[in-house]
Amino acid sequence: GVTALLRGFGAGGTLLQIPLGWSADRAGFGRAQLLTAMVVGAGALALPLVGHNIWLLFAVLFVWGGAAGGMNTLAVIEVGQRIGAAGMSTGLIAVALAYTVGSVSGPVLTGWATAWFPDRGLAIVVAVAVAMFYAVWAATALRFPQLQLKGVVTTRQ
């Protein structure tokens, strides 16, 4: 039942990290981050649509778990590529802090949203989180062009 589905999410979060890191090495972590954010958003939208088909739900949760876990992996990759050795611990602490805030606030917000919107609460919270990711990404790309994501955004010199 539900335990098997959660195992699918966890298995995706574990098994898909190596292919995700490989794709980030080839295409750039910026493109990989944008793609995983799209997959996380699409997974949230797909959950209510797959209904009670256990195999389809397992597949969606497997890919969704890989993408959601991949956001952290890609953030660590980004810190490693952007920050020198002297700032590495500070950068990784920032990633861990963001991950912890999301791990604490996500279930609370999802519980509240599910109480108000039983069939769509999770999808709403994830959609808002993905929208916030894209907003921060866009604001960062505009404000700090020197930090633009490799292979995603270019500026004219």
Order of alpha helices (4+ residues) and beta strands (2+ residues): alpha-alpha-alpha-alpha-alpha-alpha
